[in-house]
Amino acid sequence: MPEFATRSVTENRLAAVSQLLSSGTIVHARRMMKALHPSEIASLLESVPMEQRLLLWDMVDPKIEGDVLTRLGDEVRASLVRTMDLNEIIAATESLDLDDMADFIQSLPERLTERTLNGMDQQNRVRLESVLQYPEDCAGGLMDTNTVTVRADVELDVVLRYLRLKGELPDHFDSLYVVNRFGRYRGVLTLNKLLTHDPDFQVVDVMIADFEAIPAETKASEVARLFEDHDLISAPVVDDQGMLLGRITVDDIVDIIREEGEQSVMNMAGLSQEDDIFSSPVRSARKRAFWLGLNLMTAFLASWVIGHFEAALEKIVALAILMSIVPSMGGIAGSQTLTLVIRGQATGQVGIANTRWLLSKELLVGLFNGILWALVVAGIVFWWFGDYQIGIIIGAALIINLLAAALVGVIIPFVLRKLGVDPAIAGGVLLTTITDVTGVVAFLGMATLFLLH
């Protein structure tokens, strides 16, 4: 039975290896590396600078190099692949499942992909090319072609004897797939039904005929949702003609869910989960510069708008003191709405059909919160400055900006998706710009209109 290390135990092991490297005790570090699981080795490789990373990579058992590489982010993997020759790359793929092999091959530079494929044996190359014809973010790109199939007209006893003769079964094996003589998918025979029914029964008597297969073009996020909704361990994948192509297993789905969660967080900052945290300062600076520049442009836009109310700010100092409150409240409220809508789109809960209802609801939320906090802020301003007019103006501006924040928080994700842009990456910048400008114009505009005229 495998031993599973807790997070704290894993962290202690990784810390110990790092300490051994720092002290120059290479022999002990090599011994400890052999005790680590491939995922722990991958985590360690991603946790050290390049110089130590290359030392550790030399200590990895060649038999598990492929497994380790598939668990690394693209940028870290690429840095290690550049140190390997073609024979080492081909050897690293030999121990991989087909779906992991496909992911690895697709991450290689173009000049290496064809050479690696040509270096494989005929059987592996044919199986791999059947997966590579599909994008990696769909069911066809995730599937493993290693399946066990049976015909509907055979007895369960024959199936049992067939499995015993086969000897070795695929990982995460819980079902056999029933096909006709042309390879067209017909249903699923679960191990539970195979083992608990009379051996004289035929497969057609106990198979699940209404178990729907997943079309190869189905997006990975939708596949993950199907596994979650139906508590699946594995599922068959078919082409447009219903021919069985392969299967997807729950370990692939766990990877998808983890990657999507990490990517959502990183996208909010305009980064990628594949970025190497220990890459060179120049490389990291270049990747982050675009979003900093975009943010600078929006800041100048807000400053330009404020400049149009210079006269009001010079005459009434309280306006300058209070000016940041309205944009700040709008930004927070808008971010809440934006996050909910993006999440709803990702889970399939939000679409064109219910957008109008969602927009009405968020506008009401903005109105309720706007009135509540307008009263609070107006009271504080009157107590602070003794001017009820400024209190009324900032309260009204707050209501306007929270309504605007609700509106753009719902609309921005739909507009960006229509344009083919990930809302998680660009949504926050757009929303901040709009709520900042709206807040400033509403507050200083009304102040100029009612206090200076």
Residue, then its C-alpha position, 0 to 999 in steps of 0.5 A: m500500500p503506498e504511503f501518502a505524505t502529508r503537506s507538512v511531511t513533504e515540506n520537511r523533506l523538500a527543506a531537507v534536500s535544499q539544506l543538503l544542497s546548500s551545504g554541498t552534501i551531494v551524496h545525502a541529497r541524492r539518497m533523499m531524492k530517491a525517496l521522494h515521489p515524482s510530484e514532490i521532486a517536481s515541487l522541489l525543482e520549481s522551488v529552487p533557482m536554476e543552478q540548484r535545479l540543474l543539480l537536482w535534475d541530474m539526481v533524478d532516476p531516469k526511469i521517472e524523468g518523464d513522470v516528473l517532467t509532466r508535473l512541472g509548469d511549462e516554463v520550468r519543464a522547458s528549462l530542463v528539456r533544453t539540457m537533454d538530448l533527443n535520446e533522453i527525451i525519447a526515453a523519458t516518454e516511454s514510461l508515460d501514459l498516453d495522455d501524459m505523453a501527449d501533453f509532454i510532446q505538445s510542450l516541446p519546441e517544434r524542432l524536437t516534436e517531430r524528431t521525438l515522434n520519429g524516434m518512437d516505436q511504430q505502435n506508440r507513435v500511431r497511438l500518440e498521433s491519434v491523440l495529438q490530432y485534437p487540441e490539448d484542452c478538449a476530451g480528445g486531447l485528454m484521453d488515453t487510448n488504452t481501453v478494454t473492450v468487449r462485445a455485447d453477445v459474449e458471456l460474463d464468464v468469457v469476459l472474466r477469463y479474458l481479463r485473467l489472460k490479459g494479466e495487466l489492466p490500465d490504471h484507474f480501471d473500473s469499466l469495460y466498454v461495449v462495442n459492436r464489431f465495427g468498434r462503435y460504442r454501445g455501452v459500459l460494463t462496470l466491474n461491479k456488475l461483472l463480478t456480482h452477476d451470474p457468469d452465464f449472463q451475457v454482457v448485453d443483459v447487465m451493461i449500462a446502455d444509456f451511459e453517454a460517451i463524451p464527444a472528443e471535441t468537448k472542452a476540458s472544463e465541460v468534461a470536468r463538470l460532467f465528472e463532478d456532476h455524475d461522480l465518474i471515475s472514468a468515461p469513454v470518448v467517441d468521435d462524430q460517428g460514435m466510434l470508441l477512441g479512448r477514455i478519460t480517467v479521474d486523475d486527469i480531471v483532478d489536474i484540470i480542476r487544479e490548473e483551472g483554479e491556479q490559473s484563475v488566481m494568476n490571471m487576476a494579476g495578468l500572470s500565468q500559472e506556468d510562469d517560473i517563480f525563479s526565472s531571471p529578473v529580466r524575463s519576469a520583468r518583461k512578462r509583467a511590464f505590459w500589465l503595469g503599462l496598461n495600469l499606468m495608462t488607466a491611472f493617467l486617464a483618471s488623473w486627466v479627468i481629475g484635472h478638469f475639476e482643478a478649480a473645485l479642488e482648489k476652493i474646497v479642500a474637503l473634496a480632495i480629502l474625500m475624493s478617493i472614497v467613491p472610486s474605492m467603494g465602486g472598485i470593491a463592489g464591481s470586483q465582487t460582481l465581476t468575480l461572481v459572473i466570471r465564476g458563473q461563466a466558468t461553471g456554466q451557471v451564467g449565460i445569455a439566457n439569464t443575463r437580464w435577471l442577473l443584471s437586474k439583481e446586481l443593480l438592486v444589490g448596488l442600489f441597496n448597498g449604495i443607499l446604506w453606505a451613502l447614509v453612513v458616509a454622508g453622516i460621517v462627512f457632516w460630522w467631520f466637516g459640518d457641511y451637509q451639502i458635501g455629505i449629500i453630494i458624496g452620498a449621491a455619487l456613491i450610489i451612482n458609482l455602485l450602480a455603475a459598478a454593478l452594471v459593468g461588473v456584469i457586462i464586461p465578462f460577456v463583452l470580453r468573451k465575445l471578443g475572445v479575451d479571458p475576462a479573468i485577465a483583462g476584466g479587473v483593469l477595465l472595471t477599475t478604470i470605469t469605476d475610478v472615472t465614474g466615481v470621480v466624475a460623479f463626485l467632483g462633477m456634482a460638487t462643481l455644479f452645486l457648490l461653485h455655481 
